[in-house]
Amino acid sequence: MAEDARTPHDTAATTAADGEVSTGPDWSAYYRHTLGRVPRPLFVKGMAAVDAAGVAPGQAVEIGFGDGTETLALLDAGWRVLAVDQAHQAEDVLRPRVPVGAVERLEVRIASAAGVELPPFDLIYAGFALSFLAPDEFRRFWTEVRSMLRPGGFVVVNVFGVRDTWAGDEFMTFVDRDTVDRMAAGLEVIAIDEEDADGGSFVGDKHWHVFDIVARRPSR
């Protein structure tokens, strides 16, 4: 499952009360620990749907880009990418790995997704990131996503479910299936997959309850 997913305690430790990124866990070491992994299954599934739909590379957004694996894959495929992460160490790990020819197609913003103004986009990918927004932040951000998603564009995201080990943390968001369906209302749903099982994580064993969502805004 998501052996490299961050914990709510990790996330809280890197963000001060005023929203500024603060010192905390050694994110550089953490990201380097995950270097060399393959793109996550959700990303692979989403990009297969994008390719099947014949969507040409345009503007992509990645929330919580972490070690940069998926950002680099998007750049390699020809996309322009706005890569967002609240830990400055993520940029330190990503930048040296960006091919020279792709540098101009990458914009990095070190910020919480809650404070990011999204451009109009054709694809958003967020793997194990959105649930680290507080409920009010999550709702505002998803409204922004729906507003800025271009016709024919894709959302490829996942969100923790209500039976996840971390459910109950007031600074995170956990959803049930009805909420997921409302998130996708009006979109063409390609896949909604639910995982509800015990597994490992970067910080030890836990129960994973996760909804993977791949959906597309109708072209008309």
C-alpha positions in Angstrom: 0.0 0.0 0.0 1.3 3.5 0.9 4.5 2.7 2.7 5.8 6.2 2.1 2.7 8.1 3.1 3.4 10.9 5.6 1.7 10.9 9.0 -0.5 13.7 10.3 2.1 14.3 13.0 4.8 14.8 10.4 2.6 17.3 8.5 1.7 19.3 11.6 5.3 19.5 12.6 6.3 21.2 9.4 3.7 23.9 9.5 3.6 26.6 12.1 0.4 28.1 13.5 0.7 31.1 11.1 0.9 28.8 8.1 4.7 29.3 7.6 6.8 26.2 6.9 8.9 25.6 10.0 11.7 23.3 10.9 10.7 19.8 11.9 11.3 16.2 10.7 14.2 15.7 8.3 12.1 15.8 5.1 15.2 15.7 2.9 16.2 12.4 4.4 12.6 11.2 4.1 12.2 12.1 0.4 15.6 10.6 -0.4 14.4 7.4 1.3 11.7 7.1 -1.3 13.8 8.0 -4.3 13.9 5.3 -7.0 10.3 4.2 -6.5 8.0 3.8 -9.5 5.0 6.1 -9.9 2.1 5.2 -7.6 -0.6 2.9 -9.0 -3.2 5.8 -8.8 -1.0 7.9 -11.0 -0.4 5.1 -13.5 -4.2 4.5 -13.7 -4.9 8.1 -14.1 -2.4 8.7 -16.9 -3.7 5.6 -18.7 -7.2 7.2 -18.7 -5.7 10.5 -19.9 -3.9 8.7 -22.7 -7.0 6.7 -23.7 -9.0 9.9 -23.9 -6.4 11.4 -26.3 -5.8 14.4 -24.0 -2.7 16.3 -25.2 -0.3 17.4 -22.5 -1.3 20.8 -21.2 -1.3 22.3 -17.7 -1.0 19.8 -14.8 -1.0 20.4 -11.1 0.5 18.1 -8.5 -0.4 18.6 -4.8 2.1 17.2 -2.3 4.8 16.3 -4.9 7.2 14.9 -2.3 10.2 13.2 -3.8 9.1 14.3 -7.3 8.6 11.0 -8.9 5.2 11.8 -10.5 6.2 15.4 -11.3 9.2 14.1 -13.3 6.9 11.6 -15.1 4.6 14.5 -16.1 7.4 16.6 -17.4 8.8 13.6 -19.3 5.4 13.2 -20.9 5.4 16.9 -22.1 3.2 18.5 -19.5 3.6 21.9 -17.9 3.5 21.3 -14.1 2.7 23.4 -11.1 4.2 21.3 -8.3 3.0 22.2 -4.8 4.4 21.0 -1.4 4.6 22.6 1.9 8.1 21.3 2.7 11.0 23.2 1.1 13.1 20.0 1.3 10.9 18.6 -1.5 12.1 21.2 -3.9 15.7 20.6 -2.8 15.3 16.9 -3.8 13.3 17.6 -7.0 15.2 20.5 -8.7 18.6 18.7 -9.4 16.7 15.9 -11.1 14.7 18.0 -13.6 16.0 17.7 -17.2 17.4 20.9 -18.6 14.8 20.8 -21.4 11.9 20.7 -18.9 13.0 23.4 -16.5 10.8 26.1 -18.2 7.7 23.8 -17.9 8.0 23.5 -14.1 6.8 25.9 -11.5 7.3 24.9 -7.8 5.4 26.5 -5.0 6.3 25.8 -1.4 3.0 26.2 0.4 0.0 24.3 1.8 -2.6 23.5 -0.8 -5.0 25.4 1.3 -3.3 28.7 0.3 -2.5 28.0 -3.4 -4.4 29.8 -6.1 -4.8 27.3 -8.9 -4.4 28.3 -12.6 -6.8 26.8 -15.1 -5.6 23.2 -15.6 -6.1 20.0 -17.6 -5.0 17.5 -14.9 -4.6 17.4 -11.2 -2.8 14.7 -9.4 -2.8 14.4 -5.6 -1.6 11.1 -4.0 -1.9 10.9 -0.2 -2.0 14.7 0.1 -5.6 16.1 0.2 -6.6 14.5 3.5 -3.9 16.5 5.2 -6.1 19.5 4.8 -8.5 20.4 7.6 -12.2 19.9 6.6 -12.9 23.6 5.9 -9.7 23.8 3.9 -10.5 20.7 2.0 -13.9 21.9 1.0 -12.6 25.3 -0.2 -9.8 23.6 -2.1 -12.1 21.1 -3.8 -14.4 24.0 -4.8 -11.3 25.7 -6.4 -10.4 22.4 -8.2 -13.9 22.1 -9.7 -13.8 25.8 -10.7 -10.4 25.7 -12.5 -10.6 22.3 -14.1 -10.9 22.9 -17.9 -13.5 21.0 -20.0 -12.1 17.6 -20.8 -9.6 17.8 -17.9 -8.9 15.1 -15.4 -8.8 14.7 -11.6 -6.6 11.9 -10.3 -6.7 12.0 -6.5 -7.2 10.0 -3.4 -8.7 10.8 0.0 -8.6 8.9 3.3 -11.8 7.2 4.4 -13.6 7.2 7.7 -12.2 3.8 8.8 -8.6 4.8 8.4 -6.4 4.5 11.5 -5.9 8.3 11.5 -9.6 9.1 11.3 -10.6 11.5 14.0 -7.7 13.8 13.7 -9.4 17.2 13.6 -6.7 18.7 11.3 -7.3 16.1 8.6 -10.2 15.2 6.3 -11.8 11.8 6.1 -14.7 10.9 3.8 -17.4 8.3 3.3 -18.6 7.0 -0.1 -21.5 9.4 -0.2 -19.0 12.3 0.1 -16.8 10.8 -2.6 -19.8 10.6 -4.9 -20.6 14.3 -4.2 -17.0 15.2 -4.9 -17.4 13.6 -8.4 -20.9 14.8 -9.1 -21.2 16.2 -12.6 -17.9 14.6 -13.7 -17.5 11.5 -15.9 -16.3 8.9 -13.4 -13.6 6.7 -14.9 -12.9 4.8 -11.6 -13.6 5.1 -7.9 -11.7 2.3 -6.1 -11.9 1.8 -2.4 -9.2 0.1 -0.2 -10.1 -0.9 3.3 -7.4 -3.1 4.7 -4.5 -3.4 7.1 -1.1 -2.7 5.7 2.3 -1.1 6.3 3.3 2.5 6.3 6.5 4.5 6.7 5.8 4.8 10.5 4.6 1.2 11.0 1.5 -0.9 10.6 -1.9 0.8 10.2 -5.3 0.3 8.7 -5.7 2.0 5.3 -9.1 3.2 4.2 -8.5 5.1 0.9 -10.7 6.2 -2.0 -8.9 6.5 -5.4 -10.8 8.8 -7.8 -10.2 9.2 -11.5 -12.7 11.4 -13.2 -13.1 13.8 -16.1 -14.9 17.0 -16.7 -17.2 16.7 -19.7 -15.9 18.5 -22.8 -19.2 20.2 -23.2 
